[in-house]
Amino acid sequence: MKRALLVAVLVLALLALNACAAGPNTLVRTPSPDGDMAGFWRGLWHGIIAPITFVISLFTDSVNFYEVHNNGNWYDLGFVLGTGLLGGGGIMGSRSRRRED
């Protein structure tokens, strides 16, 4: 009985997490109205300034947190690296160093 309840809870948790997943970006590899398409370097910059643009995007519709007119995975990689640079490097950034006296 306990095992069936545990399995049911895990399945419901997985379904709930899956419902929160983002949908596809239909504008990937589509230039913006000015003909621009964001790549790796622009993704890196957008990742670095992400905390600032997030706060601004809460109060205005003219600033977006993420560029939807991008070239796909390269932009995503730059964005994640940019946020990681600012955030201290992720998991490995929190390790403490052993001090030798």
CNS distance restraints for C-alpha pairs under 8 A (distance, minus, plus):
assign (resid   1 and name CA) (resid   5 and name CA) 6.31 0.50 0.50
assign (resid   2 and name CA) (resid   6 and name CA) 6.14 0.50 0.50
assign (resid   3 and name CA) (resid   7 and name CA) 6.19 0.50 0.50
assign (resid   4 and name CA) (resid   8 and name CA) 6.12 0.50 0.50
assign (resid   5 and name CA) (resid   9 and name CA) 6.15 0.50 0.50
assign (resid   6 and name CA) (resid  10 and name CA) 6.17 0.50 0.50
assign (resid   7 and name CA) (resid  11 and name CA) 6.12 0.50 0.50
assign (resid   8 and name CA) (resid  12 and name CA) 6.17 0.50 0.50
assign (resid   9 and name CA) (resid  13 and name CA) 6.08 0.50 0.50
assign (resid  10 and name CA) (resid  14 and name CA) 6.14 0.50 0.50
assign (resid  11 and name CA) (resid  15 and name CA) 6.18 0.50 0.50
assign (resid  12 and name CA) (resid  16 and name CA) 6.12 0.50 0.50
assign (resid  13 and name CA) (resid  17 and name CA) 6.18 0.50 0.50
assign (resid  14 and name CA) (resid  18 and name CA) 6.06 0.50 0.50
assign (resid  15 and name CA) (resid  19 and name CA) 6.18 0.50 0.50
assign (resid  16 and name CA) (resid  20 and name CA) 6.70 0.50 0.50
assign (resid  17 and name CA) (resid  21 and name CA) 6.84 0.50 0.50
assign (resid  25 and name CA) (resid  68 and name CA) 6.92 0.50 0.50
assign (resid  27 and name CA) (resid  68 and name CA) 5.94 0.50 0.50
assign (resid  27 and name CA) (resid  69 and name CA) 5.59 0.50 0.50
assign (resid  27 and name CA) (resid  70 and name CA) 7.62 0.50 0.50
assign (resid  28 and name CA) (resid  68 and name CA) 6.38 0.50 0.50
assign (resid  28 and name CA) (resid  69 and name CA) 5.56 0.50 0.50
assign (resid  28 and name CA) (resid  70 and name CA) 5.36 0.50 0.50
assign (resid  28 and name CA) (resid  71 and name CA) 5.97 0.50 0.50
assign (resid  28 and name CA) (resid  72 and name CA) 5.79 0.50 0.50
assign (resid  29 and name CA) (resid  37 and name CA) 7.11 0.50 0.50
assign (resid  29 and name CA) (resid  69 and name CA) 6.49 0.50 0.50
assign (resid  29 and name CA) (resid  70 and name CA) 5.69 0.50 0.50
assign (resid  29 and name CA) (resid  71 and name CA) 4.74 0.50 0.50
assign (resid  29 and name CA) (resid  72 and name CA) 6.51 0.50 0.50
assign (resid  30 and name CA) (resid  37 and name CA) 6.98 0.50 0.50
assign (resid  30 and name CA) (resid  69 and name CA) 5.71 0.50 0.50
assign (resid  30 and name CA) (resid  70 and name CA) 7.12 0.50 0.50
assign (resid  30 and name CA) (resid  71 and name CA) 7.80 0.50 0.50
assign (resid  31 and name CA) (resid  35 and name CA) 4.91 0.50 0.50
assign (resid  31 and name CA) (resid  36 and name CA) 5.17 0.50 0.50
assign (resid  31 and name CA) (resid  37 and name CA) 4.91 0.50 0.50
assign (resid  31 and name CA) (resid  69 and name CA) 5.75 0.50 0.50
assign (resid  31 and name CA) (resid  70 and name CA) 7.53 0.50 0.50
assign (resid  32 and name CA) (resid  36 and name CA) 5.30 0.50 0.50
assign (resid  32 and name CA) (resid  37 and name CA) 6.34 0.50 0.50
assign (resid  32 and name CA) (resid  69 and name CA) 5.72 0.50 0.50
assign (resid  36 and name CA) (resid  69 and name CA) 7.63 0.50 0.50
assign (resid  37 and name CA) (resid  69 and name CA) 5.41 0.50 0.50
assign (resid  37 and name CA) (resid  70 and name CA) 4.96 0.50 0.50
assign (resid  37 and name CA) (resid  71 and name CA) 6.33 0.50 0.50
assign (resid  38 and name CA) (resid  42 and name CA) 5.63 0.50 0.50
assign (resid  38 and name CA) (resid  43 and name CA) 6.72 0.50 0.50
assign (resid  38 and name CA) (resid  67 and name CA) 7.04 0.50 0.50
assign (resid  38 and name CA) (resid  69 and name CA) 6.26 0.50 0.50
assign (resid  38 and name CA) (resid  70 and name CA) 4.33 0.50 0.50
assign (resid  38 and name CA) (resid  71 and name CA) 6.15 0.50 0.50
assign (resid  38 and name CA) (resid  75 and name CA) 6.55 0.50 0.50
assign (resid  39 and name CA) (resid  43 and name CA) 6.04 0.50 0.50
assign (resid  39 and name CA) (resid  70 and name CA) 5.96 0.50 0.50
assign (resid  39 and name CA) (resid  71 and name CA) 5.55 0.50 0.50
assign (resid  39 and name CA) (resid  72 and name CA) 7.82 0.50 0.50
assign (resid  39 and name CA) (resid  74 and name CA) 6.08 0.50 0.50
assign (resid  39 and name CA) (resid  75 and name CA) 4.71 0.50 0.50
assign (resid  39 and name CA) (resid  78 and name CA) 7.89 0.50 0.50
assign (resid  40 and name CA) (resid  44 and name CA) 6.13 0.50 0.50
assign (resid  40 and name CA) (resid  74 and name CA) 4.92 0.50 0.50
assign (resid  40 and name CA) (resid  75 and name CA) 4.37 0.50 0.50
assign (resid  40 and name CA) (resid  76 and name CA) 7.44 0.50 0.50
assign (resid  40 and name CA) (resid  77 and name CA) 6.85 0.50 0.50
assign (resid  40 and name CA) (resid  78 and name CA) 4.82 0.50 0.50
assign (resid  40 and name CA) (resid  79 and name CA) 7.63 0.50 0.50
assign (resid  41 and name CA) (resid  45 and name CA) 6.30 0.50 0.50
assign (resid  41 and name CA) (resid  75 and name CA) 7.44 0.50 0.50
assign (resid  41 and name CA) (resid  78 and name CA) 6.31 0.50 0.50
assign (resid  42 and name CA) (resid  46 and name CA) 6.04 0.50 0.50
assign (resid  42 and name CA) (resid  75 and name CA) 7.12 0.50 0.50
assign (resid  42 and name CA) (resid  78 and name CA) 7.37 0.50 0.50
assign (resid  42 and name CA) (resid  79 and name CA) 7.99 0.50 0.50
assign (resid  43 and name CA) (resid  47 and name CA) 6.05 0.50 0.50
assign (resid  43 and name CA) (resid  74 and name CA) 7.82 0.50 0.50
assign (resid  43 and name CA) (resid  75 and name CA) 4.66 0.50 0.50
assign (resid  43 and name CA) (resid  76 and name CA) 6.47 0.50 0.50
assign (resid  43 and name CA) (resid  77 and name CA) 7.35 0.50 0.50
assign (resid  43 and name CA) (resid  78 and name CA) 4.49 0.50 0.50
assign (resid  43 and name CA) (resid  79 and name CA) 4.32 0.50 0.50
assign (resid  43 and name CA) (resid  82 and name CA) 7.38 0.50 0.50
assign (resid  44 and name CA) (resid  48 and name CA) 6.33 0.50 0.50
assign (resid  44 and name CA) (resid  75 and name CA) 7.47 0.50 0.50
assign (resid  44 and name CA) (resid  77 and name CA) 7.73 0.50 0.50
assign (resid  44 and name CA) (resid  78 and name CA) 3.99 0.50 0.50
assign (resid  44 and name CA) (resid  79 and name CA) 4.70 0.50 0.50
assign (resid  44 and name CA) (resid  80 and name CA) 7.36 0.50 0.50
assign (resid  44 and name CA) (resid  81 and name CA) 6.29 0.50 0.50
assign (resid  44 and name CA) (resid  82 and name CA) 4.53 0.50 0.50
assign (resid  44 and name CA) (resid  83 and name CA) 7.83 0.50 0.50
assign (resid  45 and name CA) (resid  49 and name CA) 6.34 0.50 0.50
assign (resid  45 and name CA) (resid  78 and name CA) 7.68 0.50 0.50
assign (resid  45 and name CA) (resid  79 and name CA) 7.22 0.50 0.50
assign (resid  45 and name CA) (resid  82 and name CA) 6.35 0.50 0.50
assign (resid  46 and name CA) (resid  50 and name CA) 5.71 0.50 0.50
assign (resid  46 and name CA) (resid  65 and name CA) 7.93 0.50 0.50
assign (resid  46 and name CA) (resid  66 and name CA) 7.28 0.50 0.50
assign (resid  46 and name CA) (resid  79 and name CA) 6.07 0.50 0.50
assign (resid  46 and name CA) (resid  82 and name CA) 7.06 0.50 0.50
assign (resid  47 and name CA) (resid  78 and name CA) 7.04 0.50 0.50
assign (resid  47 and name CA) (resid  79 and name CA) 4.24 0.50 0.50
assign (resid  47 and name CA) (resid  80 and name CA) 6.25 0.50 0.50
assign (resid  47 and name CA) (resid  81 and name CA) 6.97 0.50 0.50
assign (resid  47 and name CA) (resid  82 and name CA) 4.05 0.50 0.50
assign (resid  47 and name CA) (resid  83 and name CA) 4.48 0.50 0.50
assign (resid  47 and name CA) (resid  84 and name CA) 7.94 0.50 0.50
assign (resid  48 and name CA) (resid  79 and name CA) 7.61 0.50 0.50
assign (resid  48 and name CA) (resid  82 and name CA) 4.50 0.50 0.50
assign (resid  48 and name CA) (resid  83 and name CA) 5.30 0.50 0.50
assign (resid  48 and name CA) (resid  85 and name CA) 7.03 0.50 0.50
assign (resid  48 and name CA) (resid  86 and name CA) 5.92 0.50 0.50
assign (resid  49 and name CA) (resid  53 and name CA) 6.27 0.50 0.50
assign (resid  49 and name CA) (resid  83 and name CA) 7.95 0.50 0.50
assign (resid  50 and name CA) (resid  54 and name CA) 5.84 0.50 0.50
assign (resid  50 and name CA) (resid  65 and name CA) 6.53 0.50 0.50
assign (resid  50 and name CA) (resid  83 and name CA) 6.91 0.50 0.50
assign (resid  51 and name CA) (resid  55 and name CA) 6.48 0.50 0.50
assign (resid  52 and name CA) (resid  56 and name CA) 6.35 0.50 0.50
assign (resid  53 and name CA) (resid  57 and name CA) 5.82 0.50 0.50
assign (resid  53 and name CA) (resid  63 and name CA) 6.95 0.50 0.50
assign (resid  53 and name CA) (resid  64 and name CA) 6.99 0.50 0.50
assign (resid  53 and name CA) (resid  65 and name CA) 5.59 0.50 0.50
assign (resid  54 and name CA) (resid  58 and name CA) 6.53 0.50 0.50
assign (resid  54 and name CA) (resid  64 and name CA) 7.63 0.50 0.50
assign (resid  54 and name CA) (resid  65 and name CA) 5.38 0.50 0.50
assign (resid  55 and name CA) (resid  59 and name CA) 7.32 0.50 0.50
assign (resid  56 and name CA) (resid  60 and name CA) 6.41 0.50 0.50
assign (resid  56 and name CA) (resid  63 and name CA) 6.82 0.50 0.50
assign (resid  57 and name CA) (resid  61 and name CA) 6.39 0.50 0.50
assign (resid  57 and name CA) (resid  62 and name CA) 7.51 0.50 0.50
assign (resid  57 and name CA) (resid  63 and name CA) 5.20 0.50 0.50
assign (resid  57 and name CA) (resid  64 and name CA) 5.77 0.50 0.50
assign (resid  57 and name CA) (resid  65 and name CA) 6.42 0.50 0.50
assign (resid  70 and name CA) (resid  75 and name CA) 6.17 0.50 0.50
assign (resid  71 and name CA) (resid  75 and name CA) 6.09 0.50 0.50
assign (resid  72 and name CA) (resid  76 and name CA) 6.44 0.50 0.50
assign (resid  73 and name CA) (resid  77 and name CA) 6.04 0.50 0.50
assign (resid  74 and name CA) (resid  78 and name CA) 6.26 0.50 0.50
assign (resid  75 and name CA) (resid  79 and name CA) 6.10 0.50 0.50
assign (resid  76 and name CA) (resid  80 and name CA) 6.17 0.50 0.50
assign (resid  77 and name CA) (resid  81 and name CA) 6.10 0.50 0.50
assign (resid  78 and name CA) (resid  82 and name CA) 5.96 0.50 0.50
assign (resid  79 and name CA) (resid  83 and name CA) 6.25 0.50 0.50
assign (resid  80 and name CA) (resid  84 and name CA) 6.08 0.50 0.50
assign (resid  81 and name CA) (resid  85 and name CA) 6.11 0.50 0.50
assign (resid  82 and name CA) (resid  86 and name CA) 6.52 0.50 0.50
assign (resid  83 and name CA) (resid  87 and name CA) 5.93 0.50 0.50
assign (resid  84 and name CA) (resid  88 and name CA) 6.16 0.50 0.50
assign (resid  84 and name CA) (resid  89 and name CA) 4.87 0.50 0.50
assign (resid  84 and name CA) (resid  90 and name CA) 6.02 0.50 0.50
assign (resid  85 and name CA) (resid  89 and name CA) 5.56 0.50 0.50
assign (resid  88 and name CA) (resid  93 and name CA) 5.54 0.50 0.50
assign (resid  88 and name CA) (resid  94 and name CA) 7.94 0.50 0.50
assign (resid  89 and name CA) (resid  93 and name CA) 4.96 0.50 0.50
assign (resid  90 and name CA) (resid  94 and name CA) 7.34 0.50 0.50
assign (resid  91 and name CA) (resid  95 and name CA) 7.56 0.50 0.50
